[in-house]
Amino acid sequence: MRADARYNRERILRAAREAYATRGIDVPVTTIARRAGVGAATLYRHFPTRAVLINEAFAEQFAHCVAVLDEALADPDPWRGFCSVIEKVCAMQATDRGFTGAFLSQFPDAIDYDRERTRAEDGLAELVRRAKATGQLRDDFEPSDITLLLLANCGVVEGAQQVSPAASRRLVTYLLQSFRAGHAEPLAPPAPLELHQIHQPRH
């Protein structure tokens, strides 16, 4: 790639990351091109589709999210691993508004979407199973409750704006305490939630 083309590509990615972090992934591609100081044709030459641009912009975050789950599964203390995933993913939600949407949105040409989502759901379910087996996680906790938690955290992030990291940490601390076994009242039945529902458009 020529130096000028490489420079334009980096400008586009930088503009996309900044726009997605503050406004979410629904920012128009034309807005990103304008922010990067390039024409739409230049943007599409580097990133033929919106999905390709989003995936490239969040490549590092995707890798970090996978590493967080792998580290939690490798932790010999299931409760610590479980809490680590919750805390780190919620922190990512709070600091980058676009990440959750990018990770959980389904695009027609994002061929690895189903595989990655299934891997995440399987890994989270295994963490839940292990934490229950050690008696540290309440028996009536369901993997779908993780989606419930992430939905709640999304609401905090949207509503708290400038103080969303602090508000998110407070929420997560409260919820992790309520998830511990031994001192909890029975819950209402779990809601049938899946990860992909976190970023479904409202109708």
C-alpha positions in Angstrom: 0.0 0.0 0.0 1.3 3.4 -0.9 2.2 5.9 1.9 -0.7 8.2 1.0 -3.2 5.3 0.9 -2.0 4.0 4.2 -2.3 7.5 5.7 -5.9 7.8 4.5 -6.8 4.4 5.8 -5.5 5.3 9.3 -7.3 8.6 9.2 -10.6 6.8 8.4 -10.1 4.2 11.1 -9.2 6.9 13.7 -12.3 9.0 12.7 -14.5 5.9 12.8 -13.2 4.8 16.3 -13.8 8.3 17.7 -17.3 8.6 16.1 -18.4 5.1 17.3 -17.1 5.7 20.8 -19.1 8.8 21.3 -22.2 8.2 19.1 -22.4 4.4 18.7 -22.2 2.4 15.4 -25.1 4.0 13.7 -23.0 7.0 12.6 -23.4 7.4 8.8 -20.4 6.5 6.7 -20.5 9.9 5.0 -20.1 11.5 8.4 -17.0 9.4 9.1 -15.5 10.3 5.7 -16.1 14.0 6.3 -14.5 13.7 9.8 -11.5 11.9 8.3 -11.2 14.6 5.6 -11.6 12.2 2.7 -14.2 11.6 0.1 -16.8 8.8 0.3 -15.2 7.1 -2.7 -11.8 7.0 -0.8 -13.5 5.5 2.2 -15.3 2.8 0.2 -12.1 1.9 -1.6 -10.5 0.9 1.7 -13.7 -0.4 3.4 -16.3 -1.7 0.8 -19.1 -2.1 3.3 -20.1 -0.6 6.7 -19.6 -4.0 8.3 -16.0 -4.1 7.1 -15.3 -0.7 8.5 -16.8 -1.5 11.9 -15.0 -4.8 12.2 -11.7 -3.1 11.3 -12.3 -0.2 13.7 -13.0 -2.6 16.6 -10.5 -5.3 15.8 -8.4 -4.6 18.9 -11.4 -4.5 21.2 -12.7 -7.8 19.7 -9.4 -9.4 20.4 -9.4 -8.0 24.0 -12.9 -9.3 24.6 -11.9 -12.8 23.5 -8.9 -12.6 25.7 -11.0 -11.6 28.7 -13.2 -14.6 28.3 -10.3 -17.0 27.7 -8.5 -15.7 30.8 -11.7 -16.1 32.9 -12.1 -19.7 31.7 -8.4 -20.4 32.6 -8.8 -18.9 36.1 -8.7 -21.7 38.8 -11.2 -19.7 40.8 -14.5 -19.8 38.9 -16.1 -17.0 40.9 -13.2 -14.7 40.3 -13.2 -15.6 36.6 -17.0 -14.9 36.4 -16.7 -11.5 38.2 -13.7 -10.6 36.0 -15.7 -11.0 32.8 -18.7 -9.1 34.1 -16.5 -6.2 35.4 -14.3 -5.9 32.2 -17.1 -6.2 29.7 -19.3 -3.7 31.5 -16.3 -1.3 31.7 -15.9 -1.6 28.0 -19.5 -0.7 27.5 -19.1 2.3 29.7 -16.1 3.7 28.0 -16.9 3.0 24.4 -20.6 3.3 23.3 -20.0 1.6 20.0 -18.3 -1.5 21.2 -21.3 -3.5 22.4 -23.2 -2.7 19.2 -20.3 -3.7 17.1 -19.7 -7.0 18.9 -23.3 -8.0 19.0 -24.8 -6.7 15.8 -25.4 -9.1 12.9 -24.3 -8.0 9.4 -25.0 -10.0 6.3 -21.3 -10.1 5.3 -19.9 -10.7 8.8 -19.6 -14.4 8.3 -18.0 -15.2 11.7 -20.8 -13.5 13.6 -22.7 -16.7 14.6 -19.6 -18.6 15.4 -18.2 -15.8 17.7 -21.6 -15.2 19.4 -22.0 -19.0 20.0 -18.4 -19.1 21.4 -19.2 -16.2 23.8 -22.5 -17.7 24.9 -20.9 -21.2 25.5 -18.0 -19.7 27.4 -20.3 -17.6 29.6 -22.5 -20.6 30.3 -19.4 -22.6 31.3 -18.3 -19.9 33.7 -21.8 -19.9 35.3 -21.8 -23.7 35.6 -18.4 -23.7 37.3 -19.2 -20.9 39.7 -22.4 -22.7 40.7 -20.5 -26.0 41.2 -18.2 -24.3 43.7 -21.2 -23.0 45.6 -20.2 -19.3 45.1 -22.9 -18.4 42.5 -26.6 -18.6 43.5 -28.3 -21.7 42.2 -31.1 -19.8 40.4 -28.7 -17.7 38.3 -29.2 -18.4 34.6 -26.8 -17.5 31.7 -29.6 -15.3 30.3 -29.1 -13.1 33.4 -25.8 -11.9 32.0 -27.7 -10.4 29.1 -30.1 -8.9 31.6 -27.1 -7.3 33.4 -25.6 -6.0 30.1 -29.0 -4.5 29.1 -29.1 -2.7 32.5 -25.6 -1.5 32.1 -26.4 -0.2 28.6 -29.2 1.9 30.1 -26.8 3.3 32.7 -24.2 4.1 30.1 -26.9 5.9 27.9 -28.4 7.8 30.9 -25.3 8.7 32.9 -23.3 10.2 30.0 -20.2 11.9 31.4 -20.2 9.8 34.7 -21.1 6.5 33.0 -17.9 4.7 34.1 -18.5 5.5 37.7 -22.2 4.7 37.5 -21.5 1.4 35.7 -18.9 0.3 38.4 -21.5 1.1 41.1 -24.2 -1.0 39.3 -21.9 -3.9 38.7 -20.8 -4.0 42.3 -24.4 -4.1 43.5 -25.3 -6.8 41.1 -22.3 -9.0 41.7 -23.1 -8.9 45.4 -26.6 -10.1 44.6 -25.4 -12.9 42.5 -23.4 -14.5 45.4 -24.9 -17.7 46.9 -26.0 -18.0 50.5 -28.0 -14.9 51.3 -30.4 -14.4 48.4 -34.1 -14.4 48.3 -35.8 -16.4 45.5 -36.1 -14.6 42.2 -38.9 -14.2 39.6 -38.5 -16.7 36.7 -35.6 -15.8 34.2 -36.4 -13.9 31.1 -35.6 -15.7 27.8 -32.8 -13.4 26.7 -29.9 -13.9 24.3 -26.8 -11.8 23.7 -28.0 -10.6 20.3 -31.0 -8.9 21.9 -28.8 -6.2 23.5 -28.4 -4.2 20.3 -31.7 -4.9 18.5 -33.3 -1.8 17.0 -36.4 -0.5 18.7 -39.6 -0.7 16.7 
